[in-house]
Amino acid sequence: MAFFQLTEILSVVQNKYPALRKRLREAEALGRWEVAVGPIIAKHSRAIRIQEEVLWVEVDHPVWKTELHHRKRQILDLLNGKIQKDDPPLNDILFLDPRPKAAQAQTHVPRGNRTFIRR
């Protein structure tokens, strides 16, 4: 009976099942989110999935969403710098607000809708 290392077994299984290989690569990329953005930004954001080389990230506040949008290219470079040669690079990041629509509307007060009461 021959014993193999776990990495050898995973390599064989990934070659046999390409969908598993893709999901493992996605999980690895999601795990790199906190390292790429740092602990402070990671506290306010969470990478949730990868779909067609686009990373989806939930952001808890519009200010953090704007900050991440301005750093998008820098974050993509960090995330893509640690991938293996045969992995497809991430092409984009989509920042999402996980709050319900009603909560989003409460944070933005339109300036033109002020009501004046005459006496």
JOSULVEN-V94206 format. One record per residue. PSI is psi in whole degrees, 0 to 359 (none if undefined). OMEGA is omega in whole degrees, 0 to 359 (none if undefined). Layout:
psi=PSI omega=OMEGA
psi=PSI omega=OMEGA
//
This chain:
psi=126 omega=181
psi=141 omega=176
psi=138 omega=180
psi=155 omega=175
psi=154 omega=181
psi=323 omega=180
psi=324 omega=178
psi=318 omega=180
psi=315 omega=178
psi=322 omega=179
psi=316 omega=179
psi=315 omega=181
psi=319 omega=179
psi=324 omega=177
psi=327 omega=181
psi=326 omega=183
psi=90 omega=182
psi=329 omega=179
psi=323 omega=177
psi=318 omega=178
psi=316 omega=180
psi=315 omega=181
psi=322 omega=178
psi=321 omega=177
psi=320 omega=177
psi=316 omega=179
psi=321 omega=178
psi=317 omega=179
psi=320 omega=177
psi=324 omega=178
psi=336 omega=180
psi=351 omega=184
psi=307 omega=184
psi=323 omega=178
psi=322 omega=183
psi=322 omega=185
psi=344 omega=181
psi=164 omega=187
psi=329 omega=183
psi=311 omega=179
psi=324 omega=179
psi=334 omega=178
psi=334 omega=183
psi=4 omega=182
psi=160 omega=182
psi=122 omega=175
psi=126 omega=186
psi=330 omega=178
psi=167 omega=174
psi=128 omega=179
psi=118 omega=179
psi=51 omega=179
psi=22 omega=175
psi=125 omega=178
psi=127 omega=179
psi=127 omega=184
psi=128 omega=173
psi=135 omega=181
psi=133 omega=189
psi=353 omega=181
psi=144 omega=181
psi=328 omega=179
psi=317 omega=178
psi=325 omega=178
psi=318 omega=178
psi=316 omega=179
psi=315 omega=180
psi=323 omega=178
psi=320 omega=179
psi=335 omega=180
psi=9 omega=187
psi=311 omega=182
psi=318 omega=179
psi=317 omega=180
psi=317 omega=178
psi=319 omega=178
psi=319 omega=179
psi=315 omega=181
psi=319 omega=181
psi=340 omega=179
psi=342 omega=184
psi=12 omega=180
psi=160 omega=177
psi=162 omega=185
psi=324 omega=184
psi=0 omega=177
psi=140 omega=175
psi=140 omega=180
psi=157 omega=173
psi=134 omega=182
psi=333 omega=186
psi=167 omega=174
psi=132 omega=178
psi=119 omega=181
psi=127 omega=185
psi=150 omega=174
psi=114 omega=185
psi=353 omega=182
psi=153 omega=175
psi=158 omega=182
psi=323 omega=181
psi=320 omega=179
psi=325 omega=178
psi=320 omega=182
psi=330 omega=181
psi=336 omega=182
psi=345 omega=182
psi=109 omega=179
psi=118 omega=180
psi=139 omega=182
psi=333 omega=185
psi=355 omega=185
psi=47 omega=178
psi=139 omega=181
psi=130 omega=178
psi=136 omega=181
psi=126 omega=177
psi=142 omega=177
psi=none omega=none
//
